[in-house]
Protein backbone atom coordinates (compact mmCIF):
# COMPACT_ATOMS: atom_id res chain seq x y z
CA UNK A 1 0.00 0.00 0.00
CA UNK A 2 2.97 2.36 0.33
CA UNK A 3 2.80 2.99 -3.42
CA UNK A 4 -0.77 4.27 -2.93
CA UNK A 5 -0.80 5.84 0.54
CA UNK A 6 2.31 8.00 0.36
CA UNK A 7 1.71 9.39 -3.14
CA UNK A 8 -1.85 10.16 -1.99
CA UNK A 9 -0.41 12.50 0.69
CA UNK A 10 1.77 14.41 -1.78
CA UNK A 11 -1.01 14.72 -4.34
CA UNK A 12 -3.72 15.80 -1.89
CA UNK A 13 -2.06 17.63 1.02
CA UNK A 14 -2.71 21.10 -0.43
CA UNK A 15 -6.41 20.45 -1.03
CA UNK A 16 -6.72 18.79 2.40
CA UNK A 17 -5.22 21.82 4.16
CA UNK A 18 -7.45 24.23 2.25
CA UNK A 19 -10.54 22.20 3.13
CA UNK A 20 -9.77 21.56 6.82
CA UNK A 21 -7.73 24.70 7.68
CA UNK A 22 -10.19 26.11 10.20
CA UNK A 23 -10.59 22.85 12.11
CA UNK A 24 -8.85 22.51 15.45
CA UNK A 25 -7.32 19.15 14.56
CA UNK A 26 -5.76 20.59 11.42
CA UNK A 27 -4.40 23.59 13.33
CA UNK A 28 -2.83 21.21 15.87
CA UNK A 29 -1.19 19.30 13.03
CA UNK A 30 0.22 22.51 11.55
CA UNK A 31 1.43 23.69 14.96
CA UNK A 32 3.32 20.41 15.41
CA UNK A 33 4.79 20.66 11.90
CA UNK A 34 5.89 24.25 12.60
CA UNK A 35 7.61 23.17 15.81
CA UNK A 36 9.35 20.36 13.90
CA UNK A 37 10.41 22.83 11.20
CA UNK A 38 12.02 25.03 13.86
CA UNK A 39 13.96 22.03 15.17
CA UNK A 40 15.02 21.21 11.59
CA UNK A 41 16.16 24.74 10.74
CA UNK A 42 19.84 23.68 10.80
CA UNK A 43 19.32 20.92 8.23
CA UNK A 44 20.15 21.32 4.54
CA UNK A 45 17.09 22.16 2.48
CA UNK A 46 14.83 22.50 5.53
CA UNK A 47 11.55 24.26 4.75
CA UNK A 48 10.38 26.79 7.39
CA UNK A 49 6.69 27.27 8.21
CA UNK A 50 5.81 30.90 9.07
CA UNK A 51 3.62 31.89 11.99
CA UNK A 52 -0.13 32.16 11.52
CA UNK A 53 -1.08 34.68 8.79
CA UNK A 54 -2.40 38.00 9.96
CA UNK A 55 -3.85 39.57 6.88
CA UNK A 56 -5.80 38.09 4.10
CA UNK A 57 -6.01 35.25 1.66
CA UNK A 58 -2.59 35.78 0.07
CA UNK A 59 -0.80 35.18 3.35
CA UNK A 60 -2.94 32.10 3.96
CA UNK A 61 -2.03 30.62 0.57
CA UNK A 62 1.68 31.27 1.24
CA UNK A 63 1.32 29.56 4.59
CA UNK A 64 -0.44 26.53 3.10
CA UNK A 65 2.23 26.28 0.40
CA UNK A 66 4.96 26.37 3.08
CA UNK A 67 3.28 23.46 4.91
CA UNK A 68 2.93 21.54 1.62
CA UNK A 69 6.61 22.14 0.80
CA UNK A 70 7.67 21.07 4.30
CA UNK A 71 5.62 17.85 4.13
CA UNK A 72 7.03 16.97 0.70
CA UNK A 73 10.58 17.73 1.88
CA UNK A 74 10.19 15.47 4.92
CA UNK A 75 8.70 12.68 2.79
CA UNK A 76 11.51 12.98 0.23
CA UNK A 77 13.93 12.14 3.07
CA UNK A 78 11.65 9.29 4.25
CA UNK A 79 11.41 10.90 7.67
CA UNK A 80 9.15 9.46 10.36
CA UNK A 81 8.62 12.51 12.59
CA UNK A 82 5.59 12.51 14.89
CA UNK A 83 4.35 15.72 13.24
CA UNK A 84 4.44 14.21 9.75
CA UNK A 85 2.92 10.89 10.82
CA UNK A 86 0.09 12.68 12.63
CA UNK A 87 -0.94 14.70 9.57
CA UNK A 88 -0.61 11.65 7.31
CA UNK A 89 -2.79 9.64 9.69
CA UNK A 90 -5.52 12.28 9.66
CA UNK A 91 -5.39 12.55 5.86
CA UNK A 92 -5.61 8.79 5.41
CA UNK A 93 -8.53 8.60 7.87
CA UNK A 94 -10.41 11.22 5.83
CA UNK A 95 -9.60 9.43 2.56
CA UNK A 96 -10.64 5.97 3.76
CA UNK A 97 -13.83 7.06 5.49
CA UNK A 98 -14.88 9.05 2.39
CA UNK A 99 -14.22 6.00 0.20
CA UNK A 100 -11.49 7.74 -1.83
CA UNK A 101 -9.00 5.01 -0.94
CA UNK A 102 -9.48 1.32 -0.24
CA UNK A 103 -6.85 -1.18 0.84
CA UNK A 104 -6.22 -4.05 -1.56
CA UNK A 105 -4.90 -7.40 -0.39
CA UNK A 106 -3.43 -10.20 -2.48
CA UNK A 107 -6.27 -12.62 -3.18
CA UNK A 108 -4.74 -15.42 -1.10
CA UNK A 109 -4.48 -13.35 2.10
CA UNK A 110 -8.02 -13.12 3.50
CA UNK A 111 -9.01 -16.78 2.83
CA UNK A 112 -5.77 -17.96 4.48
CA UNK A 113 -6.25 -15.75 7.54
CA UNK A 114 -9.84 -16.98 7.93
CA UNK A 115 -8.62 -20.59 7.79
CA UNK A 116 -5.91 -19.97 10.41
CA UNK A 117 -8.40 -18.39 12.76
CA UNK A 118 -10.87 -21.24 12.25
CA UNK A 119 -8.04 -23.57 13.28
CA UNK A 120 -7.73 -21.60 16.54
CA UNK A 121 -4.68 -19.52 15.68
CA UNK A 122 -4.31 -15.85 16.48
CA UNK A 123 -3.19 -13.30 13.90
CA UNK A 124 -1.33 -10.09 14.73
CA UNK A 125 -0.02 -7.28 12.55
CA UNK A 126 3.42 -5.77 13.13
CA UNK A 127 4.18 -2.87 10.81
CA UNK A 128 6.25 0.28 10.64
CA UNK A 129 2.95 1.96 9.73
CA UNK A 130 1.11 3.23 12.79
CA UNK A 131 -1.57 1.13 14.49
CA UNK A 132 -4.11 3.78 13.41
CA UNK A 133 -3.08 3.40 9.76
CA UNK A 134 -3.20 -0.41 10.04
CA UNK A 135 -6.76 -0.24 11.35
CA UNK A 136 -7.79 1.96 8.43
CA UNK A 137 -6.32 -0.55 5.96
CA UNK A 138 -8.20 -3.46 7.50
CA UNK A 139 -11.34 -1.46 8.21
CA UNK A 140 -11.72 -0.05 4.70
CA UNK A 141 -10.55 -2.71 2.26
CA UNK A 142 -11.83 -4.03 -1.06
CA UNK A 143 -12.91 -7.07 1.05
CA UNK A 144 -14.91 -4.79 3.37
CA UNK A 145 -14.19 -4.37 7.08
CA UNK A 146 -11.89 -7.26 8.04
CA UNK A 147 -10.64 -5.89 11.35
CA UNK A 148 -12.31 -8.85 13.07
CA UNK A 149 -9.68 -11.13 11.51
CA UNK A 150 -6.86 -9.42 13.44
CA UNK A 151 -6.28 -10.14 17.14
CA UNK A 152 -3.98 -7.18 17.71
CA UNK A 153 -1.72 -4.56 16.16
CA UNK A 154 1.87 -3.50 16.81
CA UNK A 155 3.92 -0.65 15.35
CA UNK A 156 7.37 0.77 16.03
CA UNK A 157 6.27 2.07 19.43
CA UNK A 158 7.18 -1.43 20.65
CA UNK A 159 10.55 -1.21 18.87
CA UNK A 160 11.95 -1.21 15.34
CA UNK A 161 11.41 -4.23 13.12
CA UNK A 162 15.13 -4.84 12.62
CA UNK A 163 15.75 -5.18 16.38
CA UNK A 164 15.35 -8.66 17.89
CA UNK A 165 14.17 -7.23 21.22
CA UNK A 166 10.99 -5.99 19.52
CA UNK A 167 9.92 -9.57 18.81
CA UNK A 168 10.53 -10.62 22.41
CA UNK A 169 8.38 -7.71 23.58
CA UNK A 170 5.58 -8.69 21.20
CA UNK A 171 5.68 -12.30 22.40
CA UNK A 172 5.52 -11.07 25.97
CA UNK A 173 2.64 -8.74 25.16
CA UNK A 174 0.52 -11.48 23.56
CA UNK A 175 1.47 -13.98 26.23
CA UNK A 176 3.23 -16.71 24.28
CA UNK A 177 6.78 -17.89 23.76
CA UNK A 178 8.68 -16.61 20.73
CA UNK A 179 9.06 -20.11 19.29
CA UNK A 180 5.27 -20.36 19.02
CA UNK A 181 5.19 -17.41 16.62
CA UNK A 182 5.54 -17.46 12.84
CA UNK A 183 6.52 -14.06 11.42
CA UNK A 184 5.88 -13.30 7.73
CA UNK A 185 7.94 -10.56 6.10
CA UNK A 186 9.45 -9.55 2.77
CA UNK A 187 12.48 -7.88 4.40
CA UNK A 188 15.39 -10.17 5.30
CA UNK A 189 16.80 -7.75 7.91
CA UNK A 190 13.51 -8.14 9.78
CA UNK A 191 13.58 -11.89 9.27
CA UNK A 192 17.07 -12.04 10.75
CA UNK A 193 16.06 -9.98 13.81
CA UNK A 194 13.01 -12.19 14.40
CA UNK A 195 15.07 -15.38 14.10
CA UNK A 196 17.54 -14.00 16.63
CA UNK A 197 14.61 -13.84 19.08
CA UNK A 198 13.77 -17.51 18.35
CA UNK A 199 10.74 -16.61 16.20
CA UNK A 200 9.94 -18.81 13.18
CA UNK A 201 10.14 -16.92 9.89
CA UNK A 202 8.92 -17.23 6.31
CA UNK A 203 9.97 -14.68 3.70
CA UNK A 204 7.12 -13.68 1.39
CA UNK A 205 8.09 -13.15 -2.24
CA UNK A 206 5.64 -10.86 -4.02
CA UNK A 207 5.74 -8.81 -7.23
CA UNK A 208 7.50 -5.48 -6.63
CA UNK A 209 9.41 -6.62 -3.54
CA UNK A 210 13.16 -6.16 -3.25
CA UNK A 211 15.12 -9.05 -4.77
CA UNK A 212 16.84 -11.66 -2.62
CA UNK A 213 20.45 -12.79 -2.88
CA UNK A 214 21.15 -16.45 -3.71
CA UNK A 215 22.28 -16.99 -0.11
CA UNK A 216 19.03 -15.53 1.23
CA UNK A 217 16.98 -17.70 -1.13
CA UNK A 218 18.80 -20.78 0.14
CA UNK A 219 18.71 -19.85 3.81
CA UNK A 220 15.11 -18.69 4.33
CA UNK A 221 11.83 -20.50 3.88
CA UNK A 222 10.22 -18.70 0.94
CA UNK A 223 6.54 -18.51 0.04
CA UNK A 224 4.79 -16.72 -2.83
CA UNK A 225 1.29 -17.11 -1.37
CA UNK A 226 -0.21 -17.48 2.11
CA UNK A 227 -1.96 -20.60 0.82
CA UNK A 228 1.46 -22.34 0.75
CA UNK A 229 1.64 -22.24 4.56
CA UNK A 230 0.50 -25.39 6.33
CA UNK A 231 0.31 -24.42 9.97
CA UNK A 232 -0.42 -26.86 12.81
CA UNK A 233 -3.74 -26.41 14.56
CA UNK A 234 -3.44 -24.61 17.89
CA UNK A 235 -5.59 -27.21 19.66
TABELSUL-V463072 format. One record per pair of residues at least 24 apart in sequence whose ideal C-beta (glycine too) atoms are under 8 Angstrom apart, sorted by the first residue. I is the first residue (numbers start at 1). J is the second residue. Records with the same first field share a line. If there is no record, write none. Layout:
# TABELSUL-V463072
I = J, J
This chain:
# TABELSUL-V463072
1 = 103, 104, 137
3 = 208
4 = 101
5 = 88, 92, 101, 133
6 = 75
8 = 91, 92, 95, 101
9 = 71, 75, 87, 88, 91, 92
10 = 71, 72, 75
12 = 91, 95
13 = 67, 68, 71, 72, 87, 91
14 = 64, 65, 68
16 = 91, 94
17 = 64, 67, 68
18 = 64
20 = 94
21 = 60, 64
25 = 90
26 = 90
29 = 83, 86, 87, 90
30 = 67
32 = 82, 83, 86, 87
33 = 67, 70, 71, 83, 84, 87
35 = 83
36 = 74, 81, 82, 83, 84
37 = 70
45 = 73
46 = 73
47 = 73
80 = 128, 156
85 = 130
88 = 133
89 = 130, 132, 133
92 = 133, 136
93 = 132, 136
96 = 136, 139, 140
97 = 140
99 = 140
101 = 140
102 = 140, 141, 142
103 = 136, 137, 138, 140, 141, 142
104 = 141, 142
105 = 141, 142, 143
106 = 206, 225, 226
108 = 225, 226, 227
109 = 226
110 = 143, 146, 149
111 = 227
112 = 225, 226, 227, 229
113 = 146, 149, 226
114 = 149
116 = 231
117 = 149
119 = 231, 233, 234, 235
120 = 233, 234, 235
121 = 231, 233, 234
122 = 151, 152, 174, 234
123 = 149, 150, 151
124 = 150, 151, 152, 153, 154, 170, 174
125 = 150, 152, 153, 154
126 = 153, 154, 155, 158, 161, 166, 170, 183
127 = 153, 154, 155
128 = 155, 156, 160, 161
129 = 155
130 = 155
131 = 155, 157
161 = 185, 187, 189, 190, 193
162 = 187, 189, 190, 192, 193
163 = 193
164 = 193, 194, 196, 197
165 = 197
166 = 193, 197
167 = 193, 194, 197, 199
168 = 197
171 = 197, 199
182 = 229, 231
184 = 223, 226
186 = 210
188 = 212, 216, 220
191 = 220
202 = 229
